[in-house]
């Protein structure tokens, strides 16, 4: 990573020189575009690693409040590149394979650990690891022509990849997740919307713009509070109700110490729109 980092760890990422995808920051919204449209934007060993490292840096980024994840050329991501990943994997020994699968899992960990909400704009093919990237996002916008496939079973692998067996049932339900993970069949855009995988469907030509507009609205909100919401949504998966209520009490008390909370109150009193500055 070549981000500009201060002694206290804070950095800016607007000028980050992405090597394996497009990266743009505007209005505190970062748009990350997988950019191999001729192959439907597959991932490589190098792009996996760069994505992992970038999401690991995002907790320290002062100039990014929301991330939009998209693909170029009318498709989201076709998964691991058959020639650059799948082929080499068939020739690796077990320790090397485990190092690879742990690295891909680390990407999901980094996405879930970064405080910024992640919005995936999913058009066309969203397969394999691409489906995982969408799944690991906080919010998903799709199109009617979206085709989401957890196709690991089609290549002789388990559906338990990169956290899919933990996360997908929580998004669409156990039975629906089991069907997709066993069969590897495509989930249509309409199914994805009905099942709760997609938050909304957009016209293909409007998809990225709608996702970016939604991201901009989030970026204008209380940054610390949004980060806390994301953290609690993730952490409470493994909590009982009593534990969750106590954890949320502590989280909310922390939010009440922020200037954003005071600004919101002052704006309410003056009948103005609050301006949140992320502190």
PyMOL commands that set and color helices and strands:
alter all, ss='L'
color gray80, all
select helices_A, chain A and resi 37-39+45-58+82-89+94-113+129-136+151-155+164-172+174-183+189-195+204-219+223-238+241-255+259-270
alter helices_A, ss='H'
color red, helices_A
select strands_A, chain A and resi 4-5+11-12+22-26+29-34+66-71+117-121+125-127+139-142+147-149+186-188+200-201
alter strands_A, ss='S'
color yellow, strands_A
deselect
rebuild
show_as cartoon
